[in-house]
């Protein structure tokens, strides 16, 4: 039954051409993408920022944290961890509707970068390897101290094989030995940057 559901859900994937298409897709289609999705190559990510949307009421903070931006870079490690790796960060956005352009806080010219993470193959993590073909964004290795972002572990996979312009993520919250699903998120390639950490 599960295999049949996955096959049916995957049939909808070719119609998911934009981030907002993925944002509006049913949960079983998103789960099917995570199960079969490949990790985006590091070279497709480094030097780029991606506009993001949290999917669902809880993940989106009831509209208070619906939109965000993630960037990826190569630089000095913020903590020891699995290799090979790259690193990344988050940028807060003005929350003025999912269909409106992303605008960084305090500004696109001087964005606030926070919530750093180490990016590596999920299969290299003994605990968070549910989607072994995906990348893992490990905030616990991002030098975030005891702040809330340090609890996050995100999986990241390509929506369409061979393309890293549209990505799907699934967030988990790690509380000691227990972890909880935080929800799905969508990333769409947005702009280049020169941040090195």
C-alpha positions in Angstrom: 0.0 0.0 0.0 2.8 2.4 0.9 4.6 1.7 -2.4 1.4 2.4 -4.3 0.9 5.7 -2.5 4.5 6.7 -3.2 4.1 5.8 -6.9 0.9 7.8 -7.2 2.5 10.7 -5.3 5.6 10.7 -7.6 3.3 11.0 -10.6 2.6 14.6 -9.5 6.2 15.6 -9.3 6.7 16.6 -13.0 3.9 19.2 -12.5 5.8 20.8 -9.6 7.7 23.5 -11.6 8.0 26.3 -9.2 8.6 26.7 -5.5 5.0 27.7 -4.9 3.9 24.5 -6.8 5.9 22.5 -4.3 4.7 24.7 -1.4 1.1 23.8 -2.3 1.7 20.1 -2.9 0.2 17.4 -0.7 2.3 15.9 2.0 2.5 12.4 0.5 4.0 14.0 -2.7 6.6 15.8 -0.6 7.5 12.7 1.3 7.9 10.8 -2.0 10.3 13.4 -3.2 12.4 13.1 0.0 12.5 9.3 -0.3 13.8 9.2 -3.8 15.4 12.7 -4.0 19.2 13.0 -4.6 21.5 15.3 -2.7 22.4 18.5 -4.6 26.1 18.7 -5.3 28.1 21.1 -3.2 29.2 23.0 -6.3 25.5 23.8 -7.1 25.1 25.4 -3.7 28.3 27.3 -2.8 28.1 31.0 -3.5 24.3 31.0 -3.8 21.3 32.0 -1.7 18.0 30.3 -2.0 14.6 31.8 -1.2 12.7 29.5 1.2 9.1 28.8 2.3 8.1 26.8 5.3 5.2 24.5 4.5 2.2 24.1 6.8 0.9 26.1 9.7 3.3 24.8 12.4 6.5 24.9 10.3 5.4 28.4 9.0 4.9 29.6 12.6 1.3 30.5 11.7 2.6 32.9 9.1 5.2 34.5 11.4 8.1 32.6 9.9 6.7 31.5 6.5 9.5 33.0 4.3 13.3 32.8 4.9 16.5 32.6 2.9 19.4 30.1 3.1 22.9 30.6 1.8 25.8 28.2 1.3 29.5 28.9 1.4 33.0 27.4 1.9 35.0 28.7 4.8 36.7 27.9 8.1 34.7 25.3 10.0 32.6 26.6 12.8 32.9 23.2 14.6 34.4 19.8 14.0 32.3 17.3 12.1 31.9 14.9 9.1 33.7 15.7 5.8 33.5 16.6 3.0 31.4 19.5 4.0 30.3 23.1 3.2 28.5 25.5 5.5 25.4 27.7 5.4 23.2 30.2 7.2 19.7 31.7 7.3 18.5 35.2 6.7 15.1 36.5 8.1 12.6 37.9 5.7 9.7 40.3 5.8 6.6 38.3 6.2 4.2 39.9 3.7 2.7 36.8 2.0 4.1 33.7 0.4 3.4 35.0 -3.1 5.3 38.3 -2.5 9.0 38.8 -3.3 11.5 37.9 -0.6 12.9 41.0 1.2 15.7 40.5 3.7 15.9 42.0 7.2 17.1 44.5 7.8 17.8 44.9 4.1 18.9 42.9 1.0 22.1 45.0 1.0 22.9 44.2 4.7 21.2 41.0 5.6 21.3 39.5 9.1 23.0 36.1 8.9 22.2 33.6 11.7 21.4 30.0 12.3 24.5 28.6 10.8 24.9 24.9 9.9 27.3 22.3 8.6 26.3 20.6 5.3 27.3 17.0 4.6 25.9 13.7 3.4 23.1 12.4 5.7 24.5 8.9 5.5 27.5 10.2 7.5 25.4 10.9 10.5 24.8 7.9 12.7 21.5 9.3 14.1 20.0 11.5 11.3 20.1 9.3 8.2 16.5 8.6 7.5 17.0 10.0 3.9 20.4 8.6 3.2 20.6 10.1 -0.4 20.0 13.6 0.9 22.2 16.2 2.5 22.0 17.0 6.2 22.1 20.6 7.4 23.4 20.1 10.9 22.8 23.2 13.1 24.4 21.4 16.0 27.7 21.9 14.2 27.1 25.5 13.2 28.6 27.2 16.2 25.2 28.4 17.4 25.8 27.8 21.1 22.7 27.0 23.1 20.3 28.9 20.9 17.1 27.4 19.4 18.6 27.0 15.9 21.2 24.5 17.4 18.3 22.0 17.8 17.5 21.8 14.1 18.6 19.1 11.7 17.4 19.5 8.1 17.4 17.1 5.2 17.8 18.5 1.7 17.1 16.9 -1.7 16.5 17.8 -5.3 12.9 18.0 -6.4 13.9 17.2 -10.0 16.8 14.8 -10.6 19.9 16.6 -12.0 18.7 20.1 -11.1 19.5 22.0 -7.9 17.4 25.1 -8.8 14.4 23.7 -6.8 15.0 21.9 -3.5 12.9 20.2 -0.9 13.8 20.1 2.8 12.4 18.4 5.9 13.3 19.8 9.3 13.6 17.9 12.5 14.0 19.2 16.0 16.5 17.3 18.2 15.9 17.3 21.9 18.5 15.1 23.5 17.8 11.5 22.4 14.4 12.4 21.0 13.6 14.1 17.7 10.4 15.6 16.3 9.4 16.4 12.7 9.3 20.2 12.2 7.9 20.1 8.7 8.8 20.5 5.1 10.3 23.6 3.4 11.0 24.6 -0.2 14.1 26.3 -1.6 14.4 28.1 -4.9 17.7 29.5 -6.3 17.7 33.3 -5.9 21.0 35.2 -5.9 24.7 34.8 -5.7 26.8 36.1 -2.7 30.4 36.5 -1.7 30.0 35.7 2.1 32.9 33.5 3.4 32.0 33.2 7.0 
